[in-house]
Amino acid sequence: MVSSGRPRTASLVAVALLAGLLWTPSTAGAETTPSSLTALPFLHVVVPTSGPDRTPYLADPANRQMLLRGVAAVGMEDVAYAGADGGPALFPVNPSAYNGACPKASALIPQPPLCEVEASKPAYQQSTAPGSGDDFAQMRALGFNVVRLVLNWSQLEPTAGNYSTSFVNRVAQVVSWARQQGIYVILDMHQDQYSRYILPSKPATTPAGCKPSGGSDGAPPWAVMSDGKPGCALAGIDELNPAEAAAFSNFWTNVTVPSPKGSAPGPGLEDHYIGAMAALAHRFESDPAVLGYEIMNEPQPGSTADLPVANAYQSSAQELYPFYTRAIEALTGVRDGKPTCPATSPTSLSGACAYPQLANVSRQQIFFEPLAYRNLVDFSMQVSAPFSSYKNLVFAPHVYTYAFTIEQELLGAPPGGGGYPPNFTFGYQTAESEAQAMHAAVFSTEFGDSASTDKTIVSKEVAAQEATLTGGTLWAWKGLSKQAATCWCVRWQFSTYETTSNGTAGVGDPHTTPSPDDRVIASRQITMDRVWPRATAGLLGAYRYDPAGRSFAMVASAVTSVHRGDRAAETVVYIPATVDGAVAAAGNATLDVVLTQPDGSRLAYVAPEIPSHKSPASGARFTYTVTVGHATSALRNSVAQAAADPPPPIAEPQARALSEQALHAALTSTNPKIRSTAQLVNVLAGLVLGSTDPNDPGSTPAG
């Protein structure tokens, strides 16, 4: 069930690399860059047309293969807090509240507001010190070049049919801050547990075995139609919330909103949501700093059953991807041969007609996620196939190996490894198989864990991204907690109150004031502060960064030369200020220049050089290498080997079979606690997976 992966370098080249024959370096002098950053260009998705099973990738106007690394910024999230009971958001929406100022953090929610106090100054003159309030300058100083901006439908459309100009202006303010620092923005339509307006049920009305638990963020109050179901977590599992499942069920069936349509394109819940996305796109569709739009965070199936779960394959095919298709049709105008639905009835749940065009997105990416169930098993329970011909699609799975996957989340295995998933690259290998089938690039818009797991989990998640050439955004940028070790963040602020995300009371005094200073967590900086190829002329074969030795090596291949000095077309390697090793290029490339930026980081520019007697029309690929610091022979050989034999994509039937084997092992465990939990998981698996695998007609029933 395993197919071949990315284009492999020629075997003779691999042998030569392993022998060290192509690592004779070229060197260049250092220069200092100007104090401003280069303007961001539009990126696009390249779908390789030759060779077997090649994974699409992001590229710039010069068709350089782009790798983006960054964080999720949660400081605009309209999240639940204890005692809110549907009350207002804690941070203001009006952009004027952030002009040269930053509202204070609140102990009630686990993240401070998103700010850029010194935005009136040039990029490198803004402070990166603790408490400066210059979030994007701090991100740039850590080398991040993309941010996933967490937004909520509740603030974009606070009243039905009225899209908030003030909120869109606030988003534009934040995008301008990111653009100033050379950082791309993904506009993320975020939800967790459907809406914070799903309130925890009262203990007296909560069914037995169900713990009061509300939604976290997402839909506005008028869009919550939960059919009177209780807001509680069955068996203590937040995802098994009857009110949330019912609300999703009504969303997927586009139930009519019982209020005037207003500016929405149609009367149903999906119509209003698609209209909200179009309101964003109208503002940003011509802005290259906006990398794209993420349609929905961690979508879940709808259900009104007593056990609120549904078959994932059916929900993906009948609810999720048809909705994605309609959203893409509305944002881009892609018709795929279908007539346009009438404006009076824009939604066709059967897909007989295309959603009316509401925006003109053509040069930005559309990010889409599988069902959130993937977080537990590291593969998507769906039949992956083309669902839209829009040219810039990006598959955006969340890969939380050993953070949320079944071994630790449900079966109680120790963090850092277990029987399932089999390793840290598994979730990315399955994502490649899925993305190839859907003609989409891959970018993980969430990964991570608490800072206490940086050595055991997060550093290995990052290494898995390197091994599979996958970009991603770490969850999350800043956070509040009692200890840095418990924070899922890069920069931490001390707060004695331990918050919740479901509207129930936390632990401690919620009236305490968090510390004003946000400090980089040392272990997280070590993990995330890395050398990496931002742009590769040609195709990137493999790369590795060794944090212990502060050394780096990469292998790439090109079919044409790049003129030395053409920095918009050369390979660019980012080197953080914490790494001071020399840069060298070898093989069919020359090191052009190493530029030192005002923050101490460096950019190395490398120009591929194809032998003059070789014709580009031949299609032959010529390999080159780049190293930083003392790249040992072991490091260089591992990179050469990875380029010759990369981790292959893993198809869904093989992934599912492995998960079923792990569940069977848990059911027969000698540990009674694991065995008992596995029995519940087995019941859920029977509902979620179904008895057979639609991707494998010869499959046997789960469990």
N, C-alpha and C positions, 0 to 999 in steps of 0.2 A: 504493500500500500504506500510505499515511499517513492516519490518521484524525484527526478534530478532537479538541482537547484539553480543558483545564479550561474551566469556564464563562467566557465572555468578557464583559467589561463592554460596555455599549451603545456603539455607534460614536460617537454624539454626545458621550457622556461622555469617550471617549478623545480626541476632537478638542479638547474643552474643556480637558482636562488638558494636551495637547500645547501648547495656546495659553497655558497658565499661568493660566487663568481661575479654577481652583478651589484655588489655592494661597495664598489669603488666610488667614493663620494665626490661630489662637486660642492664647493662652498662659495659663500658670497658675503659681502660686507653688510653691516647693520645700518639702518637709517631710523629716523624718528618721524612718526606720522604727524599730520596736522591735527589740530584740536577738535576737528569736526569729523563726523562719521559719514561714510559713503551712503548715498540714498539707496533705499531698499527697492529692488526690482520685483515685478510680478514673477512668481514661480509657476510651474506647470508640471503635470504628470507625464512621464514618458512611459509608454507601454512598449517594450521591446517586441519587434516583429520577427526576429530570427532567433533560432536556438530554442531548445525545449524548456518549457515551464519557467520562463524568466519572470522575476518579480518586478512590477512597475516601480518607479522611483520618482522623487521630486527633482526637478532640474530648474536652472535659471535660464535667462535668455541666451546664454552662450552654450546651453545644454550641458553644463557641468552638473554632475550628480551632487545634490545638496544633502547635507545632514544637519538637522536642527535638534538642539538640546535646550531644555528649559524647565520651567516650573508652571504649576497651576496657581494663579493669583486668585485667592478666595475673598479678598477684602471688600468686594461688592456684593457678596452673597446675601440674599434676604433669607436668613436661616432662622429656624425655630430657637427660642430661648425659654427658659423656665419662667412661668408666670405670664407669658405673652398672651395666651388665650386669644390668638388672632389679632393682637394689637400691632402697632406700626413697626416698621424696621427701625433698628437702633441708629443706623448711620444715615445722614442726609443724602438725598439724590441730587440736589441742585449743585451744579459744578462750582458755583461761587463759593460754596463752603470749603473748597479745596484750593482756592487761589492763594498760594503762599502760606497755606495753613494745613493742618491735619487734625481732624477730630480725635479725641482721646479714645484709646481702646476701652472696651467694656469687659468686665469679668464674665458677663452673662453669655457671651459667644466666644468660640475658640479661635478667632482670628481678628487682628486689628484692621482698621480701614486701609484702603489702598490710596497712596498719596505720592506726590512728587512736589515737595514744598518749594524747591529751588528750580522749578521748570523754566523760570525766566532767564536762567544762566545757561551758557553753552554746556554741552553734555559732560565734558570731563571736568568742568568746574563745579559741578554739583557734588555735594558731600556724600560719601558712602559710610560715614561714621555711624555708630549705634545711636538711635534716636533722631537721626537727621530727617526722617520722613521722606527720603528720596528713594522710593522703592526701585524704580527702574534703573537709576544709576548704580544701585547696589547689585541688581541683577546683571547688568553689563559688566561690572567689576568681577563677577564670578564666571564670566564667559558665556552666559546664557544668551541665545539669540532668538528665542521664541517664548511666548507666554500664552498660556491657555487662560483666557479671561472668563471667569465664572459669572454668568448672568442668569437672571431668573425671569420667567414669564410673568410672575407676580408684580414685578416692577415695570416691565415693558408694557403690560396691558392691565393696569390696576383696576380699571372698570371696563366692563365688556364693551368691545368695539371702539375703545379710545386708547390709542397707542401714545405713550408718554413722550412728548418732545423733550422734556426736561431730562428724562432718563437717557434718551439717545444722545443728547448733548453731553451728558456725563460720560457715556461710553466714548464719545468722540474725544473728550478731554483726555481720557486714559490712553486711547490709541495715539494721540499726539505725543504723549510722554514716551511711549514705547518707540515710536518712530524716531524721536529725537536721539534715543540711545541705540538705534540700529537693531531693534528687536521686533520681530514679527508678532502678530496677535491672531490667535484663534478665538473667534467669538463663540462661546460655548453656551448653548441653551441648556441650562443645568437643572436637574431635578434629582431629589433623593426621597424615596417614599412618597412620590407624587406631589406633595404640597405640605408646607408647614401649617396650612389651615385644616389639615386632618389632625384634630386634637386628640390627645390621649383620653380614652374613655374613663369614666368615673369608676372607682373600685366597685361600687355597689351594682353597677350595670355591666361589668366586665365578665364575660363567660369564664367558667372554670378552665384552668390551664392556659389562659391568655393574659399576659402581663400588659397593663396600660402602656401604650406607646403611640406616639403620633408621627406625622410626617416631618420631614426635615426642611425641605425647600422645594420650590418649583412653581406650581400653578397658583393663580390668584384665587381668592375665596369663592368667587362666583363660578369658577370652573371645577369646583370640587363637588362631584355628584357621586356620593358613596352609598346611596340607597339605604341609609340608616344602619350600615354595618358598623361594628365597634372598632375604635382605634386601639388596637392591642396587638401584641406579638405572641402568636401561638408557640408554645413550647419555648418561649423566650427568644424566638428568632424574629428579628425585626422585619425581615422580608415576607414573613407569613402574617401579614396584616390584612384582615378582612376589608377594612375601609379603603385601604390603598388599592387592593386588588379590584374592588368594585369600581373605584374611581377610574382606574386604567381601563376596565372593561367598557365603561361609558365613553372614554376618550377614543378607544380604537373603533367603536361603532359610530363615532361622530354624532353623539346625541345632541339634539338641538338645545341651545342655551336659552333659558326662559327670560330673555331680556332683549331690547332692541339690538339689531345687528351692528349699528354704527358703522365704523370704517372697516369692519371685518369683511373678507370676501364672501363669506357664507354664514349660515346660522349655527353650524355645528361647532363642537369643541375643537376638532382638528382644523376647521376653517379659521377659527380665531387664532390658533397657534401658528398656522402657516402665514396668516396675515402679520403676526408679530415678527416672524423671521423676515418677511418681505420689508417691514418697516426698517429693520436693521440694514438689510441689503441696499435699500434705496439710498441710505446715507453713505455706505462704505464701498459700493461695488466698483468705484473707480480709484480706490486707495490701495496701492500695492503693499502697504504695511499691514493690511488685514489679509492674512494668509488664507483665511476662509471661515466657514461657518460649520459648527458642529450641531447636527440637527437635534439630538437629544442625548443627555447623559444617562447611561445605565438604564435603558428602558426595560420594563417588566411586562409580562403577559397580564391580561385582565382575567378576572375570575370572580364568580359569585358563589362558588362552591363552599362547603363547610371547611374544607382544607384548601385554602386559596392559592392553588398552583395550577398550572396548565401545561399541556404538552408543548415543549419548546419548538419543535420542528413545525408544528401546525401554526403556532403563534407567529413564528418568524415568517412563514410563507403567506399567511392569510391576513396578518395585522401589521407587523413591523415593516417589512420591505415594501408592501404596497403604499404605506404611509410615506416612507422615504422617497419612493418614486414620485408621489404627488408633490412633496415638498420641493424636490429637485425640478420638476416641471414648472412649478410656480416661480422659483428663483431664477431659473436659467432659460426657460422657454423651449427646452428640448421636448419634442413631441413623440419621437420614436414611432412615427407612422400612424399615430392615433389622431382622431379629430379632437378639437378642443371642446371641453365640457361647456355648457351654457353658463353664462355669468350668474344666472338665477339659481343654478344648481351645480356648483363647481366641483363637488366631490363625487366621484364614482368609485364606490367601494369595490366594484367588480373590475375596475381598470379599463372599462370600455372606452373611456375618453380621457384626455389629458387635462390636468388642472390648468385653468387660465393663467397666463403669464402675468406675474405681479412685479417682477424686478428684471434686471439685465445683467445678472452675474455670468461672466464668460471667461474671466482671467483669474478667478480665485478657486480655491479648493472647496469641495463639499466633503466634510468629515462625517462618517456614519459609524455607529457602534452596533455590535450584536446585542442580543439580550444579555442582561446583567448576570444571568446564570453562568456565563462564561467565566466570571471571576472565581468560581468555585472549582472549575475543572481544567482551565487553560485551553479549552477548545470550544468552538461555537457549535451549538446544537441547532444546526440549520443545514439546508441544502444550498450550498454556495453556488451562485450562478449569476450571469449578467442580469441587472435589473434596470439599468439606465445607460444610455449611450453618452451621457455627459462626459467630457474628456478629462476632467480633473477631479476624480473621485479618490478619496483616501479612507481606507479601512482603519478604524481607530479603536482597536480592542484595548481593554485594561488588563494588564498582566501583573498580577499580585501573587506570584509564585511563593508559596510557603508563608504568605501574609494572610491571604483570604482563601487560599485553595483548601480543598476538602480535608486534607491530612491534619491541618492545624485548626481550621475554623470549626469543623464539625466532629472530627474524630480525636482531637486532643493530642496529636503528635507534637513532639518538641519542635520549636522553630529551627529553620535552617536546613531542613531535609526530612524526607520521609519516603514512604513507599509510593506515593503518588502526589504530584506529578513526578516523573522519573528524574528530572533535572531542571535547571534554570532556563535553558534554551528552548525547552519543549513548547511553552506558550507562544514563543515567537515563530518556531518552526510550523506550528499549526496555523498561525496567522498568515504566514506566507502562502500556504496551500489555499487558504480561504480567499486571500486577496487576489492571487493569480486567477482563480476561477471567476472573480467578480471584476477583473480588469482594473484593479485599484492598487495604489501605493499603500504602504503600511506605515502607520505612525501611532505609537502607544500614547494616548492622551492622559493616561494615569498609570503610575506604578509607584512602589514605595512601601514604607512601613515606618514604625517609630524609630527615632534616632538610636535607640538601644540596640537595634538590629543592623547597624551599618556594616559591621564586620561579617555577620552571619547571613544576612539576607540582601540588604540594599546594594552593597558593593557587588554582589554576585548578580543581581538583577541588571546593574549597569554593564557588567562584563558580558552578560547574555545579549544585551543590545549591541555591544561592540561585535560580538561573534556573528550576529545576524544582520549587521549593518542597518539597525533600526533606530530611528530617532524617537524621542519621547519627552513628556513633561512630568516631572516628579510632583506628587501630591505631598506637600503643598509649600508655598513660598514662606509665609510667616504664620506663627501660631502662638497661642497662650497655653501654658500648662504649669503645673507645680514644679516639674523637673524637666530639664532639657531632654533627658533620655526618653520620656514618654511622648514627646511632641512629634507629630508627623509634619515636620517643617524644616526649612533650611535656616531661617532666622527665628529666634525664640525670645519670647517675653515671659517673665515670671508672673504667675497669678496663682494665688492660693485656692481659688475656687475651681473645682473640677466640673466642667460643664458637661451637658448632654447635648445630643443633636436631635432629640425627638420630643422636646417640650416638657419633659419631666424634670423634677428638681435634681440639681447636681449635688456635689459634696462640698461643704464648707460655706463660707459667708459670701453670697453673691454681691454684696455691697463693697467689697474690697476693691482697691484700685490697682490694676496691673502695673508692673514696672514700666517706666517710659522708654527704656532702652531695649532695642532688639539686637540680639547678638548672634553672630554666626555660630552654629554648633560645630565644634572643632572636627568631630568625626565625619560630619556631613560635608564639610568643606574638603576634607581629604578625599572623600568618596566622589564628589561632584566636580572638583577642580581638576580638569583633565586636559591633556593634549588630544586633539581630534581633528580630522579633516572636515572643514566646513564645506568646501567645494572641491570637487575632483574633476579635473579635465580628463575626459574619457570615462572609464568605469573603475570604481573602487573594488579591488579584489578582497582585501582584508586589512585590518589594522588592530593594534593592541597598544594600550598604555599600561605601563607597570608603575603603580603608585609608589611602591617601595623603592625602586631605583630611579624614579622620576625620568623614565625613558620611554621612547615611543618608536614604533616602526609601522610602516604601511606599504602595501603593494597595490599598484594600479596599472591600468593598461590604456593605451590610446591608439587611435588609427590615424590621427593627423597631428602635425606639429602646432604649437602655440608660440607666437612671436614673443620672445623674451621682452618683458616690460609691459605686455598687454595684461594688466592686472584684472581686467574684467573677464578674462578667459583662462588665466592660469589656475593651477591647483592652489588652494589656500589652506594652510594648517594653522589652527589656533593654538597658542602656547601660553598658559597662564603665567602670571608674575611669579608664582611659586616654583616654576621650572626654569632653570638657567642653563641647561645644556645646549651645546652647539647643534646646529641644524645641518644636515647633509642630504644631498640627492644623488642618486646613482641610477645606472641603467640608461634608458632612453629619455633622460630629462636632465635639466640644468637648474640649479638653485638660482633664482633671479635675485631676490633680496629678502632680508628679514627686517621687518619694520617693528620698531618698539613704539607702543602706544603710550599716551600720557599716564595710564594707570599701571604701567609696568608690564602688561601682557605684550605678546609679540604675535605678528602674523608673518608666516613664511610663505613666499610665493615661489612656485616651482613651474617651470615651462617644459612640457613634454617636447622632445625633439626626435622626430622620426628620421631614420637615415635617408639622405637625399635620393639615393638610387631606388628607394621603395615607393611604389605608387599607392596613394590613398585609395584608389579605386579597387585595389586588390582585396581590401577588407581585412588584411592582416592586423593583428593587435600586437603592440610593442610595449613591453613591461618596463615600469620604472618604480623606484623605491624612494622613500623619504624616511629619515631617522632623526630623532631628537635625543640628545644626551648620549649616555653610554648604552647603546642598544646591544645587549649581549647576543652572542650567536644563538643562544636558546630562544631569545625573544624573536630574532629575525627568522629563525627556522620555523617557529610556530606560526608566524604570520604567513610565510611562504606556503606552509602546509595548508593553512586555512584557506588561502586563495585558491590552491589547487583542488581542495576537497572541502567546500563549505558545508555547514549543517544543512541537510536537505529538508525541503518542506515535508510535513507529516499530514497525511490525509485524515479526514474525520473518522472513518471506520477504524483505523488503527488507534487513534487517540481514544475513541469511545471504548474499544476493547480493553485498553490499558486501565481506564477508569473503572470498568466493570470488574476487572481482575482485582484491583485494589479494594473495591467494596466487598467483594467476596471474601478476601483475606480478613477484612475487618469483622465481617459477620462470624468468622470462625476464630477470632482472636481469643487468647487465653485471658486477656484483660476484660473483666466483666463490664467496666464502664465503656470501653471502646465498643464492645459487642452490643451493648444496649443502645448506644447512640447510632451505631451502624444499622440497627433495625429500623429506627426512624428514618435515617437517610435512605434506606432501601425502599421504604414506602414512597418517599418523595421522588426517588429516582424512577420508580415504576410509572409515576404520573408524568414526570418531566421528560423522560427519555422515550416512554412508550415501550411496547414489547419488541419492536424491531427497528432497525436503523434504515431510514429511507435512502441513505447513501450506499447501503450494502444489502442487497436483496437476500443474501445468504446469512444474514445476522441471526442470532438467537436471542430470546428474551433476556431483558436485564435482570440482574440479581442472581 
